[in-house]
Amino acid sequence: MTATFIKIPNFRQAQRVIFVGGEGIVRSYKPEAGSWAYLVEMPLGQEPDFGRVGAETMVVLTEADLRAA
């Protein structure tokens, strides 16, 4: 049996973060490939004429892609 060690996450839930292309709030995170993957919710802009379609404001980003706001 082998143990895998991973560092603690740099960001927490409900923390504001920025990344190339936008900003958002961390909604959840999970370990992935020796690092952390974060589900980030971006703020909604104006509603388009055709309405909203699902969770178009959620993106999954790696820890390397994020910076604290």
All heavy atoms as TSV, in Angstrom:
chain	resi	resn	atom	element	x	y	z
A	1	MET	N	N	0.846	-1.177	0.000
A	1	MET	CA	C	0.000	0.000	0.000
A	1	MET	C	C	0.892	1.241	0.000
A	1	MET	O	O	1.834	1.340	0.775
A	1	MET	CB	C	-0.897	-0.038	1.234
A	1	MET	CG	C	-1.817	1.114	1.350
A	1	MET	SD	S	-2.808	0.905	2.853
A	1	MET	CE	C	-4.233	1.756	2.349
A	2	THR	N	N	0.608	2.180	-0.861
A	2	THR	CA	C	1.388	3.413	-0.912
A	2	THR	C	C	0.508	4.598	-0.538
A	2	THR	O	O	-0.693	4.604	-0.795
A	2	THR	CB	C	1.954	3.652	-2.317
A	2	THR	OG1	O	0.882	3.753	-3.238
A	2	THR	CG2	C	2.879	2.527	-2.736
A	3	ALA	N	N	1.126	5.569	0.058
A	3	ALA	CA	C	0.414	6.793	0.434
A	3	ALA	C	C	0.757	7.888	-0.557
A	3	ALA	O	O	1.899	8.014	-0.993
A	3	ALA	CB	C	0.813	7.225	1.840
A	4	THR	N	N	-0.242	8.666	-0.910
A	4	THR	CA	C	-0.037	9.802	-1.795
A	4	THR	C	C	-0.226	11.084	-0.989
A	4	THR	O	O	-1.248	11.249	-0.324
A	4	THR	CB	C	-1.048	9.777	-2.956
A	4	THR	OG1	O	-0.918	8.537	-3.641
A	4	THR	CG2	C	-0.816	10.921	-3.906
A	5	PHE	N	N	0.764	11.940	-1.052
A	5	PHE	CA	C	0.688	13.201	-0.322
A	5	PHE	C	C	0.392	14.329	-1.295
A	5	PHE	O	O	0.955	14.384	-2.384
A	5	PHE	CB	C	2.001	13.488	0.411
A	5	PHE	CG	C	2.279	12.492	1.494
A	5	PHE	CD1	C	3.141	11.433	1.283
A	5	PHE	CD2	C	1.653	12.615	2.722
A	5	PHE	CE1	C	3.392	10.506	2.275
A	5	PHE	CE2	C	1.897	11.693	3.727
A	5	PHE	CZ	C	2.768	10.635	3.501
A	6	ILE	N	N	-0.475	15.209	-0.880
A	6	ILE	CA	C	-0.830	16.367	-1.702
A	6	ILE	C	C	-0.887	17.573	-0.770
A	6	ILE	O	O	-1.338	17.461	0.368
A	6	ILE	CB	C	-2.165	16.132	-2.442
A	6	ILE	CG1	C	-2.448	17.249	-3.425
A	6	ILE	CG2	C	-3.302	15.957	-1.485
A	6	ILE	CD1	C	-3.605	16.962	-4.368
A	7	LYS	N	N	-0.410	18.700	-1.251
A	7	LYS	CA	C	-0.412	19.893	-0.400
A	7	LYS	C	C	-1.846	20.391	-0.190
A	7	LYS	O	O	-2.746	20.044	-0.948
A	7	LYS	CB	C	0.448	20.993	-1.015
A	7	LYS	CG	C	-0.046	21.492	-2.342
A	7	LYS	CD	C	0.876	22.574	-2.884
A	7	LYS	CE	C	0.287	23.063	-4.192
A	7	LYS	NZ	N	0.592	24.408	-4.478
A	8	ILE	N	N	-2.021	21.191	0.832
A	8	ILE	CA	C	-3.353	21.727	1.106
A	8	ILE	C	C	-3.728	22.713	-0.003
A	8	ILE	O	O	-2.854	23.318	-0.629
A	8	ILE	CB	C	-3.421	22.409	2.495
A	8	ILE	CG1	C	-2.443	23.575	2.582
A	8	ILE	CG2	C	-3.177	21.403	3.601
A	8	ILE	CD1	C	-2.593	24.401	3.838
A	9	PRO	N	N	-5.026	22.892	-0.265
A	9	PRO	CA	C	-5.438	23.808	-1.337
A	9	PRO	C	C	-5.088	25.260	-1.004
A	9	PRO	O	O	-5.127	25.670	0.159
A	9	PRO	CB	C	-6.949	23.620	-1.431
A	9	PRO	CG	C	-7.353	22.865	-0.231
A	9	PRO	CD	C	-6.152	22.222	0.354
A	10	ASN	N	N	-4.745	26.017	-2.040
A	10	ASN	CA	C	-4.414	27.438	-1.854
A	10	ASN	C	C	-5.660	28.306	-1.739
A	10	ASN	O	O	-5.578	29.435	-1.255
A	10	ASN	CB	C	-3.574	27.950	-3.023
A	10	ASN	CG	C	-2.150	27.467	-2.962
A	10	ASN	OD1	O	-1.659	27.107	-1.910
A	10	ASN	ND2	N	-1.488	27.447	-4.106
A	11	PHE	N	N	-6.795	27.815	-2.207
A	11	PHE	CA	C	-8.036	28.602	-2.192
A	11	PHE	C	C	-9.113	27.817	-1.467
A	11	PHE	O	O	-9.079	26.602	-1.405
A	11	PHE	CB	C	-8.471	28.914	-3.628
A	11	PHE	CG	C	-7.388	29.568	-4.438
A	11	PHE	CD1	C	-6.625	28.833	-5.334
A	11	PHE	CD2	C	-7.096	30.913	-4.275
A	11	PHE	CE1	C	-5.608	29.422	-6.067
A	11	PHE	CE2	C	-6.080	31.511	-4.998
A	11	PHE	CZ	C	-5.339	30.763	-5.897
A	12	ARG	N	N	-10.089	28.500	-0.906
A	12	ARG	CA	C	-11.164	27.863	-0.160
A	12	ARG	C	C	-12.513	28.201	-0.797
A	12	ARG	O	O	-12.597	29.093	-1.640
A	12	ARG	CB	C	-11.131	28.303	1.297
A	12	ARG	CG	C	-11.353	29.782	1.470
A	12	ARG	CD	C	-11.178	30.217	2.919
A	12	ARG	NE	N	-11.551	31.605	3.078
A	12	ARG	CZ	C	-10.842	32.647	2.667
A	12	ARG	NH1	N	-9.700	32.464	2.058
A	12	ARG	NH2	N	-11.260	33.883	2.849
A	13	GLN	N	N	-13.553	27.515	-0.359
A	13	GLN	CA	C	-14.883	27.784	-0.889
A	13	GLN	C	C	-15.302	29.217	-0.564
A	13	GLN	O	O	-14.959	29.746	0.486
A	13	GLN	CB	C	-15.896	26.810	-0.308
A	13	GLN	CG	C	-15.757	25.423	-0.878
A	13	GLN	CD	C	-16.831	24.492	-0.370
A	13	GLN	OE1	O	-17.437	24.735	0.656
A	13	GLN	NE2	N	-17.051	23.417	-1.090
A	14	ALA	N	N	-16.010	29.818	-1.497
A	14	ALA	CA	C	-16.536	31.189	-1.386
A	14	ALA	C	C	-15.445	32.257	-1.489
A	14	ALA	O	O	-15.719	33.438	-1.263
A	14	ALA	CB	C	-17.346	31.378	-0.111
A	15	GLN	N	N	-14.216	31.891	-1.844
A	15	GLN	CA	C	-13.149	32.876	-2.015
A	15	GLN	C	C	-13.198	33.452	-3.422
A	15	GLN	O	O	-13.394	32.729	-4.395
A	15	GLN	CB	C	-11.789	32.232	-1.773
A	15	GLN	CG	C	-10.644	33.225	-1.877
A	15	GLN	CD	C	-9.301	32.617	-1.509
A	15	GLN	OE1	O	-9.211	31.468	-1.079
A	15	GLN	NE2	N	-8.255	33.385	-1.683
A	16	ARG	N	N	-13.007	34.759	-3.535
A	16	ARG	CA	C	-12.969	35.428	-4.842
A	16	ARG	C	C	-11.606	35.202	-5.477
A	16	ARG	O	O	-10.584	35.351	-4.812
A	16	ARG	CB	C	-13.245	36.921	-4.704
A	16	ARG	CG	C	-14.657	37.220	-4.213
A	16	ARG	CD	C	-14.983	38.689	-4.251
A	16	ARG	NE	N	-15.034	39.222	-5.596
A	16	ARG	CZ	C	-16.049	39.053	-6.459
A	16	ARG	NH1	N	-17.070	38.335	-6.104
A	16	ARG	NH2	N	-16.011	39.610	-7.646
A	17	VAL	N	N	-11.615	34.836	-6.746
A	17	VAL	CA	C	-10.377	34.569	-7.477
A	17	VAL	C	C	-10.428	35.249	-8.839
A	17	VAL	O	O	-11.503	35.597	-9.334
A	17	VAL	CB	C	-10.139	33.051	-7.666
A	17	VAL	CG1	C	-9.844	32.380	-6.335
A	17	VAL	CG2	C	-11.303	32.394	-8.368
A	18	ILE	N	N	-9.249	35.459	-9.425
A	18	ILE	CA	C	-9.159	35.990	-10.781
A	18	ILE	C	C	-8.353	35.006	-11.620
A	18	ILE	O	O	-7.572	34.219	-11.091
A	18	ILE	CB	C	-8.520	37.398	-10.814
A	18	ILE	CG1	C	-7.131	37.386	-10.172
A	18	ILE	CG2	C	-9.412	38.417	-10.152
A	18	ILE	CD1	C	-6.381	38.700	-10.310
A	19	PHE	N	N	-8.583	35.057	-12.921
A	19	PHE	CA	C	-7.879	34.187	-13.856
A	19	PHE	C	C	-7.920	34.849	-15.220
A	19	PHE	O	O	-8.647	35.830	-15.419
A	19	PHE	CB	C	-8.517	32.788	-13.901
A	19	PHE	CG	C	-9.993	32.800	-14.127
A	19	PHE	CD1	C	-10.525	32.720	-15.408
A	19	PHE	CD2	C	-10.874	32.910	-13.063
A	19	PHE	CE1	C	-11.877	32.736	-15.618
A	19	PHE	CE2	C	-12.241	32.930	-13.259
A	19	PHE	CZ	C	-12.741	32.837	-14.545
A	20	VAL	N	N	-7.117	34.341	-16.150
A	20	VAL	CA	C	-7.115	34.901	-17.495
A	20	VAL	C	C	-8.515	34.737	-18.063
A	20	VAL	O	O	-9.033	33.634	-18.133
A	20	VAL	CB	C	-6.081	34.191	-18.396
A	20	VAL	CG1	C	-6.199	34.668	-19.820
A	20	VAL	CG2	C	-4.680	34.414	-17.869
A	21	GLY	N	N	-9.144	35.826	-18.410
A	21	GLY	CA	C	-10.483	35.773	-18.984
A	21	GLY	C	C	-11.592	36.117	-18.018
A	21	GLY	O	O	-12.750	36.159	-18.408
A	22	GLY	N	N	-11.282	36.353	-16.748
A	22	GLY	CA	C	-12.376	36.719	-15.860
A	22	GLY	C	C	-12.055	36.611	-14.388
A	22	GLY	O	O	-10.906	36.541	-13.966
A	23	GLU	N	N	-13.128	36.575	-13.624
A	23	GLU	CA	C	-13.039	36.458	-12.174
A	23	GLU	C	C	-14.238	35.652	-11.715
A	23	GLU	O	O	-15.189	35.451	-12.467
A	23	GLU	CB	C	-13.042	37.830	-11.503
A	23	GLU	CG	C	-14.302	38.628	-11.754
A	23	GLU	CD	C	-14.255	39.997	-11.093
A	23	GLU	OE1	O	-13.239	40.676	-11.222
A	23	GLU	OE2	O	-15.262	40.345	-10.449
A	24	GLY	N	N	-14.183	35.184	-10.485
A	24	GLY	CA	C	-15.296	34.396	-9.984
A	24	GLY	C	C	-15.114	34.027	-8.531
A	24	GLY	O	O	-14.227	34.540	-7.841
A	25	ILE	N	N	-15.958	33.105	-8.079
A	25	ILE	CA	C	-15.967	32.639	-6.703
A	25	ILE	C	C	-15.801	31.131	-6.706
A	25	ILE	O	O	-16.495	30.433	-7.458
A	25	ILE	CB	C	-17.288	33.029	-6.007
A	25	ILE	CG1	C	-17.426	34.550	-5.975
A	25	ILE	CG2	C	-17.361	32.446	-4.602
A	25	ILE	CD1	C	-18.777	35.033	-5.500
A	26	VAL	N	N	-14.895	30.623	-5.874
A	26	VAL	CA	C	-14.689	29.174	-5.771
A	26	VAL	C	C	-15.915	28.547	-5.128
A	26	VAL	O	O	-16.334	28.944	-4.041
A	26	VAL	CB	C	-13.426	28.864	-4.935
A	26	VAL	CG1	C	-13.296	27.365	-4.699
A	26	VAL	CG2	C	-12.187	29.417	-5.602
A	27	ARG	N	N	-16.521	27.586	-5.807
A	27	ARG	CA	C	-17.693	26.880	-5.284
A	27	ARG	C	C	-17.326	25.528	-4.697
A	27	ARG	O	O	-17.940	25.074	-3.746
A	27	ARG	CB	C	-18.756	26.710	-6.374
A	27	ARG	CG	C	-19.394	27.994	-6.781
A	27	ARG	CD	C	-20.084	28.629	-5.595
A	27	ARG	NE	N	-20.645	29.921	-5.948
A	27	ARG	CZ	C	-20.874	30.859	-5.069
A	27	ARG	NH1	N	-20.587	30.698	-3.814
A	27	ARG	NH2	N	-21.375	32.015	-5.451
A	28	SER	N	N	-16.316	24.868	-5.264
A	28	SER	CA	C	-15.843	23.597	-4.721
A	28	SER	C	C	-14.465	23.303	-5.284
A	28	SER	O	O	-14.017	23.974	-6.220
A	28	SER	CB	C	-16.810	22.460	-5.050
A	28	SER	OG	O	-16.846	22.233	-6.437
A	29	TYR	N	N	-13.816	22.307	-4.718
A	29	TYR	CA	C	-12.503	21.892	-5.215
A	29	TYR	C	C	-12.290	20.428	-4.881
A	29	TYR	O	O	-12.923	19.881	-3.974
A	29	TYR	CB	C	-11.382	22.763	-4.654
A	29	TYR	CG	C	-11.363	22.908	-3.155
A	29	TYR	CD1	C	-10.661	22.016	-2.355
A	29	TYR	CD2	C	-12.047	23.945	-2.533
A	29	TYR	CE1	C	-10.627	22.156	-0.984
A	29	TYR	CE2	C	-12.027	24.094	-1.167
A	29	TYR	CZ	C	-11.311	23.196	-0.389
A	29	TYR	OH	O	-11.295	23.343	0.971
A	30	LYS	N	N	-11.393	19.782	-5.657
A	30	LYS	CA	C	-11.076	18.376	-5.427
A	30	LYS	C	C	-9.660	18.096	-5.905
A	30	LYS	O	O	-9.147	18.778	-6.801
A	30	LYS	CB	C	-12.073	17.467	-6.145
A	30	LYS	CG	C	-12.019	17.578	-7.650
A	30	LYS	CD	C	-13.001	16.631	-8.296
A	30	LYS	CE	C	-12.852	16.720	-9.816
A	30	LYS	NZ	N	-13.653	15.746	-10.495
A	31	PRO	N	N	-9.007	17.094	-5.305
A	31	PRO	CA	C	-7.655	16.759	-5.742
A	31	PRO	C	C	-7.687	16.152	-7.138
A	31	PRO	O	O	-8.600	15.402	-7.478
A	31	PRO	CB	C	-7.180	15.742	-4.704
A	31	PRO	CG	C	-8.411	15.222	-4.063
A	31	PRO	CD	C	-9.459	16.280	-4.195
A	32	GLU	N	N	-6.693	16.531	-7.941
A	32	GLU	CA	C	-6.616	16.009	-9.307
A	32	GLU	C	C	-5.171	16.071	-9.788
A	32	GLU	O	O	-4.589	17.148	-9.858
A	32	GLU	CB	C	-7.522	16.837	-10.220
A	32	GLU	CG	C	-7.605	16.309	-11.631
A	32	GLU	CD	C	-8.604	17.074	-12.461
A	32	GLU	OE1	O	-9.802	16.977	-12.198
A	32	GLU	OE2	O	-8.146	17.791	-13.362
A	33	ALA	N	N	-4.605	14.922	-10.115
A	33	ALA	CA	C	-3.259	14.820	-10.692
A	33	ALA	C	C	-2.194	15.526	-9.847
A	33	ALA	O	O	-1.383	16.289	-10.367
A	33	ALA	CB	C	-3.255	15.344	-12.118
A	34	GLY	N	N	-2.214	15.317	-8.549
A	34	GLY	CA	C	-1.198	15.888	-7.677
A	34	GLY	C	C	-1.387	17.352	-7.336
A	34	GLY	O	O	-0.527	17.959	-6.720
A	35	SER	N	N	-2.494	17.935	-7.737
A	35	SER	CA	C	-2.792	19.336	-7.444
A	35	SER	C	C	-4.276	19.428	-7.100
A	35	SER	O	O	-4.872	18.455	-6.678
A	35	SER	CB	C	-2.457	20.208	-8.654
A	35	SER	OG	O	-2.618	21.573	-8.329
A	36	TRP	N	N	-4.855	20.600	-7.293
A	36	TRP	CA	C	-6.275	20.802	-7.007
A	36	TRP	C	C	-6.978	21.363	-8.233
A	36	TRP	O	O	-6.432	22.211	-8.936
A	36	TRP	CB	C	-6.438	21.766	-5.829
A	36	TRP	CG	C	-5.946	21.185	-4.555
A	36	TRP	CD1	C	-4.704	21.318	-4.033
A	36	TRP	CD2	C	-6.669	20.354	-3.654
A	36	TRP	NE1	N	-4.607	20.622	-2.855
A	36	TRP	CE2	C	-5.802	20.022	-2.592
A	36	TRP	CE3	C	-7.964	19.861	-3.621
A	36	TRP	CZ2	C	-6.194	19.221	-1.530
A	36	TRP	CZ3	C	-8.351	19.061	-2.555
A	36	TRP	CH2	C	-7.472	18.746	-1.529
A	37	ALA	N	N	-8.204	20.916	-8.452
A	37	ALA	CA	C	-9.070	21.465	-9.500
A	37	ALA	C	C	-10.205	22.204	-8.795
A	37	ALA	O	O	-10.764	21.707	-7.814
A	37	ALA	CB	C	-9.622	20.361	-10.386
A	38	TYR	N	N	-10.526	23.381	-9.299
A	38	TYR	CA	C	-11.524	24.245	-8.654
A	38	TYR	C	C	-12.698	24.490	-9.594
A	38	TYR	O	O	-12.507	24.778	-10.773
A	38	TYR	CB	C	-10.905	25.600	-8.301
A	38	TYR	CG	C	-9.818	25.497	-7.265
A	38	TYR	CD1	C	-8.510	25.205	-7.627
A	38	TYR	CD2	C	-10.102	25.689	-5.919
A	38	TYR	CE1	C	-7.510	25.104	-6.674
A	38	TYR	CE2	C	-9.101	25.589	-4.962
A	38	TYR	CZ	C	-7.817	25.301	-5.345
A	38	TYR	OH	O	-6.824	25.200	-4.409
A	39	LEU	N	N	-13.907	24.403	-9.052
A	39	LEU	CA	C	-15.107	24.789	-9.787
A	39	LEU	C	C	-15.368	26.248	-9.432
A	39	LEU	O	O	-15.614	26.583	-8.265
A	39	LEU	CB	C	-16.295	23.921	-9.389
A	39	LEU	CG	C	-17.603	24.228	-10.097
A	39	LEU	CD1	C	-17.464	23.988	-11.607
A	39	LEU	CD2	C	-18.729	23.383	-9.538
A	40	VAL	N	N	-15.259	27.123	-10.424
A	40	VAL	CA	C	-15.371	28.563	-10.196
A	40	VAL	C	C	-16.625	29.084	-10.904
A	40	VAL	O	O	-16.842	28.810	-12.088
A	40	VAL	CB	C	-14.123	29.305	-10.733
A	40	VAL	CG1	C	-14.262	30.805	-10.554
A	40	VAL	CG2	C	-12.871	28.803	-10.024
A	41	GLU	N	N	-17.436	29.820	-10.162
A	41	GLU	CA	C	-18.644	30.425	-10.725
A	41	GLU	C	C	-18.350	31.880	-11.068
A	41	GLU	O	O	-17.937	32.655	-10.211
A	41	GLU	CB	C	-19.794	30.356	-9.723
A	41	GLU	CG	C	-21.081	30.942	-10.258
A	41	GLU	CD	C	-22.212	30.864	-9.250
A	41	GLU	OE1	O	-21.955	30.712	-8.049
A	41	GLU	OE2	O	-23.361	30.971	-9.685
A	42	MET	N	N	-18.563	32.217	-12.335
A	42	MET	CA	C	-18.358	33.593	-12.790
A	42	MET	C	C	-19.655	34.377	-12.589
A	42	MET	O	O	-20.745	33.800	-12.647
A	42	MET	CB	C	-17.957	33.593	-14.256
A	42	MET	CG	C	-16.635	32.898	-14.513
A	42	MET	SD	S	-16.275	32.689	-16.260
A	42	MET	CE	C	-16.159	34.386	-16.796
A	43	PRO	N	N	-19.561	35.698	-12.362
A	43	PRO	CA	C	-20.787	36.499	-12.203
A	43	PRO	C	C	-21.557	36.557	-13.520
A	43	PRO	O	O	-20.968	36.566	-14.602
A	43	PRO	CB	C	-20.273	37.876	-11.790
A	43	PRO	CG	C	-18.856	37.918	-12.237
A	43	PRO	CD	C	-18.353	36.516	-12.232
A	44	LEU	N	N	-22.878	36.588	-13.411
A	44	LEU	CA	C	-23.725	36.687	-14.596
A	44	LEU	C	C	-23.719	38.110	-15.135
A	44	LEU	O	O	-23.798	39.068	-14.373
A	44	LEU	CB	C	-25.165	36.297	-14.257
A	44	LEU	CG	C	-25.398	34.835	-13.887
A	44	LEU	CD1	C	-26.835	34.653	-13.403
A	44	LEU	CD2	C	-25.122	33.941	-15.064
A	45	GLY	N	N	-23.638	38.229	-16.434
A	45	GLY	CA	C	-23.758	39.533	-17.075
A	45	GLY	C	C	-25.230	39.790	-17.373
A	45	GLY	O	O	-26.118	39.173	-16.783
A	46	GLN	N	N	-25.489	40.683	-18.288
A	46	GLN	CA	C	-26.870	40.936	-18.678
A	46	GLN	C	C	-27.437	39.704	-19.365
A	46	GLN	O	O	-26.737	39.004	-20.097
A	46	GLN	CB	C	-26.954	42.126	-19.619
A	46	GLN	CG	C	-26.646	43.444	-18.953
A	46	GLN	CD	C	-26.849	44.601	-19.914
A	46	GLN	OE1	O	-26.701	44.462	-21.117
A	46	GLN	NE2	N	-27.191	45.749	-19.363
A	47	GLU	N	N	-28.708	39.439	-19.127
A	47	GLU	CA	C	-29.339	38.287	-19.751
A	47	GLU	C	C	-29.533	38.544	-21.241
A	47	GLU	O	O	-30.058	39.585	-21.639
A	47	GLU	CB	C	-30.687	38.000	-19.095
A	47	GLU	CG	C	-31.336	36.752	-19.638
A	47	GLU	CD	C	-32.519	36.303	-18.822
A	47	GLU	OE1	O	-32.688	36.772	-17.687
A	47	GLU	OE2	O	-33.277	35.477	-19.339
A	48	PRO	N	N	-29.098	37.589	-22.085
A	48	PRO	CA	C	-29.280	37.766	-23.531
A	48	PRO	C	C	-30.746	37.638	-23.925
A	48	PRO	O	O	-31.568	37.127	-23.159
A	48	PRO	CB	C	-28.447	36.628	-24.133
A	48	PRO	CG	C	-28.289	35.631	-23.046
A	48	PRO	CD	C	-28.381	36.373	-21.753
A	49	ASP	N	N	-31.074	38.090	-25.140
A	49	ASP	CA	C	-32.453	38.049	-25.632
A	49	ASP	C	C	-33.037	36.641	-25.634
A	49	ASP	O	O	-34.225	36.453	-25.402
A	49	ASP	CB	C	-32.533	38.616	-27.054
A	49	ASP	CG	C	-32.201	40.097	-27.090
A	49	ASP	OD1	O	-32.333	40.758	-26.036
A	49	ASP	OD2	O	-31.794	40.577	-28.157
A	50	PHE	N	N	-32.200	35.644	-25.889
A	50	PHE	CA	C	-32.683	34.270	-25.981
A	50	PHE	C	C	-32.705	33.546	-24.636
A	50	PHE	O	O	-33.039	32.370	-24.570
A	50	PHE	CB	C	-31.839	33.469	-26.985
A	50	PHE	CG	C	-30.364	33.539	-26.727
A	50	PHE	CD1	C	-29.754	32.685	-25.821
A	50	PHE	CD2	C	-29.587	34.478	-27.385
A	50	PHE	CE1	C	-28.392	32.755	-25.584
A	50	PHE	CE2	C	-28.225	34.543	-27.164
A	50	PHE	CZ	C	-27.631	33.681	-26.260
A	51	GLY	N	N	-32.356	34.232	-23.555
A	51	GLY	CA	C	-32.414	33.656	-22.218
A	51	GLY	C	C	-31.146	32.918	-21.823
A	51	GLY	O	O	-30.185	32.847	-22.564
A	52	ARG	N	N	-31.161	32.358	-20.630
A	52	ARG	CA	C	-30.021	31.613	-20.097
A	52	ARG	C	C	-30.160	30.134	-20.440
A	52	ARG	O	O	-31.245	29.601	-20.489
A	52	ARG	CB	C	-29.948	31.752	-18.582
A	52	ARG	CG	C	-29.797	33.183	-18.134
A	52	ARG	CD	C	-28.368	33.425	-17.687
A	52	ARG	NE	N	-28.258	34.773	-17.191
A	52	ARG	CZ	C	-27.463	35.689	-17.726
A	52	ARG	NH1	N	-26.702	35.400	-18.738
A	52	ARG	NH2	N	-27.414	36.893	-17.241
A	53	VAL	N	N	-29.009	29.490	-20.615
A	53	VAL	CA	C	-29.000	28.060	-20.918
A	53	VAL	C	C	-28.088	27.362	-19.918
A	53	VAL	O	O	-26.875	27.330	-20.093
A	53	VAL	CB	C	-28.496	27.800	-22.357
A	53	VAL	CG1	C	-28.507	26.315	-22.651
A	53	VAL	CG2	C	-29.317	28.568	-23.361
A	54	GLY	N	N	-28.626	26.837	-18.841
A	54	GLY	CA	C	-27.852	26.052	-17.881
A	54	GLY	C	C	-26.791	26.842	-17.142
A	54	GLY	O	O	-26.886	28.043	-16.954
A	55	ALA	N	N	-25.752	26.108	-16.753
A	55	ALA	CA	C	-24.683	26.683	-15.921
A	55	ALA	C	C	-23.545	27.202	-16.793
A	55	ALA	O	O	-22.417	26.752	-16.716
A	55	ALA	CB	C	-24.181	25.630	-14.943
A	56	GLU	N	N	-23.839	28.156	-17.649
A	56	GLU	CA	C	-22.804	28.669	-18.554
A	56	GLU	C	C	-21.766	29.526	-17.837
A	56	GLU	O	O	-20.810	29.961	-18.444
A	56	GLU	CB	C	-23.423	29.462	-19.712
A	56	GLU	CG	C	-24.019	30.783	-19.317
A	56	GLU	CD	C	-25.488	30.729	-18.990
A	56	GLU	OE1	O	-26.056	29.655	-18.884
A	56	GLU	OE2	O	-26.073	31.816	-18.834
A	57	THR	N	N	-21.941	29.744	-16.561
A	57	THR	CA	C	-20.993	30.591	-15.842
A	57	THR	C	C	-20.063	29.797	-14.939
A	57	THR	O	O	-19.352	30.364	-14.135
A	57	THR	CB	C	-21.738	31.637	-14.998
A	57	THR	OG1	O	-22.536	30.954	-14.031
A	57	THR	CG2	C	-22.581	32.528	-15.858
A	58	MET	N	N	-20.061	28.473	-15.037
A	58	MET	CA	C	-19.183	27.638	-14.218
A	58	MET	C	C	-18.014	27.143	-15.069
A	58	MET	O	O	-18.207	26.692	-16.188
A	58	MET	CB	C	-19.928	26.422	-13.687
A	58	MET	CG	C	-21.058	26.780	-12.772
A	58	MET	SD	S	-20.443	27.272	-11.163
A	58	MET	CE	C	-21.708	26.620	-10.136
A	59	VAL	N	N	-16.802	27.246	-14.522
A	59	VAL	CA	C	-15.615	26.737	-15.199
A	59	VAL	C	C	-14.789	25.930	-14.206
A	59	VAL	O	O	-14.800	26.209	-13.011
A	59	VAL	CB	C	-14.753	27.876	-15.807
A	59	VAL	CG1	C	-15.464	28.548	-16.955
A	59	VAL	CG2	C	-14.369	28.894	-14.772
A	60	VAL	N	N	-14.093	24.921	-14.703
A	60	VAL	CA	C	-13.176	24.138	-13.880
A	60	VAL	C	C	-11.761	24.567	-14.245
A	60	VAL	O	O	-11.374	24.519	-15.415
A	60	VAL	CB	C	-13.357	22.623	-14.126
A	60	VAL	CG1	C	-12.336	21.836	-13.315
A	60	VAL	CG2	C	-14.772	22.195	-13.774
A	61	LEU	N	N	-11.004	25.005	-13.245
A	61	LEU	CA	C	-9.649	25.506	-13.465
A	61	LEU	C	C	-8.683	24.849	-12.496
A	61	LEU	O	O	-9.066	24.468	-11.388
A	61	LEU	CB	C	-9.611	27.028	-13.274
A	61	LEU	CG	C	-10.476	27.838	-14.230
A	61	LEU	CD1	C	-10.613	29.266	-13.741
A	61	LEU	CD2	C	-9.876	27.810	-15.613
A	62	THR	N	N	-7.440	24.743	-12.905
A	62	THR	CA	C	-6.414	24.200	-12.013
A	62	THR	C	C	-5.912	25.299	-11.092
A	62	THR	O	O	-6.104	26.492	-11.350
A	62	THR	CB	C	-5.231	23.636	-12.815
A	62	THR	OG1	O	-4.606	24.707	-13.522
A	62	THR	CG2	C	-5.676	22.555	-13.774
A	63	GLU	N	N	-5.226	24.883	-10.053
A	63	GLU	CA	C	-4.696	25.840	-9.088
A	63	GLU	C	C	-3.723	26.819	-9.737
A	63	GLU	O	O	-3.684	28.001	-9.384
A	63	GLU	CB	C	-4.003	25.057	-7.976
A	63	GLU	CG	C	-3.744	25.852	-6.741
A	63	GLU	CD	C	-3.409	24.968	-5.576
A	63	GLU	OE1	O	-2.329	24.369	-5.581
A	63	GLU	OE2	O	-4.239	24.880	-4.659
A	64	ALA	N	N	-2.966	26.360	-10.728
A	64	ALA	CA	C	-1.992	27.223	-11.409
A	64	ALA	C	C	-2.671	28.342	-12.201
A	64	ALA	O	O	-2.044	29.370	-12.468
A	64	ALA	CB	C	-1.122	26.391	-12.338
A	65	ASP	N	N	-3.932	28.164	-12.568
A	65	ASP	CA	C	-4.655	29.165	-13.352
A	65	ASP	C	C	-5.242	30.293	-12.506
A	65	ASP	O	O	-5.693	31.298	-13.064
A	65	ASP	CB	C	-5.802	28.507	-14.124
A	65	ASP	CG	C	-5.327	27.516	-15.171
A	65	ASP	OD1	O	-4.242	27.747	-15.736
A	65	ASP	OD2	O	-6.036	26.532	-15.392
A	66	LEU	N	N	-5.268	30.139	-11.203
A	66	LEU	CA	C	-5.978	31.081	-10.324
A	66	LEU	C	C	-5.045	31.970	-9.522
A	66	LEU	O	O	-3.937	31.579	-9.178
A	66	LEU	CB	C	-6.872	30.306	-9.353
A	66	LEU	CG	C	-7.958	29.444	-9.986
A	66	LEU	CD1	C	-8.643	28.620	-8.902
A	66	LEU	CD2	C	-8.960	30.297	-10.726
A	67	ARG	N	N	-5.544	33.153	-9.187
A	67	ARG	CA	C	-4.887	34.090	-8.275
A	67	ARG	C	C	-5.962	34.637	-7.327
A	67	ARG	O	O	-7.112	34.812	-7.726
A	67	ARG	CB	C	-4.265	35.278	-9.027
A	67	ARG	CG	C	-3.231	34.898	-10.058
A	67	ARG	CD	C	-1.926	34.468	-9.392
A	67	ARG	NE	N	-0.937	34.083	-10.387
A	67	ARG	CZ	C	-0.673	32.834	-10.733
A	67	ARG	NH1	N	-1.320	31.843	-10.199
A	67	ARG	NH2	N	0.243	32.559	-11.632
A	68	ALA	N	N	-5.592	34.947	-6.111
A	68	ALA	CA	C	-6.537	35.532	-5.156
A	68	ALA	C	C	-6.900	36.937	-5.611
A	68	ALA	O	O	-6.047	37.691	-6.089
A	68	ALA	CB	C	-5.936	35.554	-3.762
A	69	ALA	N	N	-8.158	37.279	-5.471
A	69	ALA	CA	C	-8.623	38.619	-5.872
A	69	ALA	C	C	-8.397	39.610	-4.747
A	69	ALA	O	O	-8.314	39.272	-3.609
A	69	ALA	CB	C	-10.098	38.576	-6.231
